[in-house]
Amino acid sequence: MQFDNELTRLLGVRYPIIQGAVGWKGSGTSSIAVPVSEAGGLGILTALAYENPDEFQDDIRNAMKKTNKPLAVNFTLIKSRQLDVDYYKKYIKIALDEGIKIAFTSAYNGFEIGKEFQEAGGCWIQKCATIRHAISISKKGADAIVIVGLEGTGFKSPEQNTTMINMTAARQYIKVPLIAAGGIGDARGFIGALAMGASGVYMGTAFMATKEFKVDERLKTRIINQNIMDAEYCKKIYNQKRGVSPSLAVGVIHSIPTVKEFIENIINDAQKIMEQFKEWRMFIED
Ligand SMILES: Cc1cc2nc3c(=O)[nH]c(=O)nc-3n(C[C@H](O)[C@H](O)[C@H](O)COP(=O)(O)O)c2cc1C
């Protein structure tokens, strides 16, 4: 299956599949980012996953030895934890000096960081939790915007919507490529997101359940065994205020493949879904 859309062109990747930022120390590093980029998606090195800027620099160098495919960095801005532009200054300089061209920012507005990457010939993508934030970020000049739905991992607010509403509604107001996040973990979620107006998908939980993700294996086992019909679990995810739990994407995650297998499965299954659409004569014939 071939992809050539505004997002694959912006990022220089084969598939519009992005590995979400992971701020857990030792997890959101080259160990997951490199296999994702090598498999045709986009891997993200999350600055928060490192103890200090030197470790970040060493790992970027290590990553670049292992892949010549595009890689991105994430800066998660949390004012209450003094994770602001000043905190990231050294990390930003290192990323740019080492030749990383794609910056993702999340939580607060990452305009200042984004501008530095854009001025250096790269691009800036902001992750937002609400359509209102996404509209305001699009006016600040982001090259693309991730919107995370309520189904996803992370902070929840009453202003948040589901992934489906985010994509279908935001598309009316925002012209830059939109990237869907929240509860996506298989080909149906992927193709569905594209149909709703996204140019690509961004997944966190699904990549946690891959062989390469560095986390206690017991958590991976919990992900694949989690019953999505458990009301307590759904309640927990929708009400989550802090911390990080695997999202409602667990409903479609039943095995622990390698990253390559996971991405290939999505692409192959997506192809089958598209063929089924043809059988259903959902496309106008010539
Ligand atoms: C273990 C884990 C850690 C995460 N850490 C961060 C982080 O530090 N910064 C951030 O912006 N998002 C973080 N996220 C959120 C993901 O980048 C992404 O937005 C989210 O996982 C999408 O929803 P999904 O899990 O349903 O795919 C984390 C997600 C997971 C699963």
The ligand as a MOL file (V3000), in Angstrom:
LIG
                    3D

  0  0  0     0  0            999 V3000
M  V30 BEGIN CTAB
M  V30 COUNTS 31 33 0 0 0
M  V30 BEGIN ATOM
M  V30 1 C 3.7010 5.4050 28.6760 0
M  V30 2 C 3.2720 6.6950 28.0500 0
M  V30 3 C 3.9620 7.8600 28.3580 0
M  V30 4 C 3.5890 9.0750 27.7580 0
M  V30 5 N 4.3300 10.2130 28.0110 0
M  V30 6 C 4.0290 11.3660 27.3430 0
M  V30 7 C 4.8360 12.5290 27.4890 0
M  V30 8 O 5.8040 12.5570 28.2450 0
M  V30 9 N 4.4950 13.6210 26.7730 0
M  V30 10 C 3.4300 13.6520 25.9320 0
M  V30 11 O 3.1700 14.6570 25.2960 0
M  V30 12 N 2.6420 12.5540 25.7800 0
M  V30 13 C 2.9170 11.4300 26.4540 0
M  V30 14 N 2.1400 10.3120 26.2760 0
M  V30 15 C 0.9490 10.3930 25.4050 0
M  V30 16 C 1.2650 9.8920 23.9850 0
M  V30 17 O 2.2530 10.6540 23.3910 0
M  V30 18 C -0.0050 9.9430 23.1110 0
M  V30 19 O -0.5270 11.2400 23.0570 0
M  V30 20 C -1.0910 9.0140 23.6120 0
M  V30 21 O -0.5370 7.7850 24.0310 0
M  V30 22 C -2.1310 8.7740 22.5230 0
M  V30 23 O -3.1630 7.9410 22.9760 0
M  V30 24 P -3.1070 6.3270 22.8740 0
M  V30 25 O -2.3060 5.8660 24.0440 0
M  V30 26 O -4.5220 5.9430 22.9370 0
M  V30 27 O -2.4530 5.9550 21.5770 0
M  V30 28 C 2.4870 9.1080 26.8760 0
M  V30 29 C 1.7940 7.9240 26.5820 0
M  V30 30 C 2.1670 6.7290 27.1460 0
M  V30 31 C 1.4100 5.4950 26.7890 0
M  V30 END ATOM
M  V30 BEGIN BOND
M  V30 1 1 1 2
M  V30 2 1 2 3
M  V30 3 2 2 30
M  V30 4 2 3 4
M  V30 5 1 4 5
M  V30 6 1 4 28
M  V30 7 2 5 6
M  V30 8 1 6 7
M  V30 9 1 6 13
M  V30 10 2 7 8
M  V30 11 1 7 9
M  V30 12 1 9 10
M  V30 13 2 10 11
M  V30 14 1 10 12
M  V30 15 2 12 13
M  V30 16 1 13 14
M  V30 17 1 14 15
M  V30 18 1 14 28
M  V30 19 1 15 16
M  V30 20 1 16 17
M  V30 21 1 16 18
M  V30 22 1 18 19
M  V30 23 1 18 20
M  V30 24 1 20 21
M  V30 25 1 20 22
M  V30 26 1 22 23
M  V30 27 1 23 24
M  V30 28 2 24 25
M  V30 29 1 24 26
M  V30 30 1 24 27
M  V30 31 2 28 29
M  V30 32 1 29 30
M  V30 33 1 30 31
M  V30 END BOND
M  V30 END CTAB
M  END
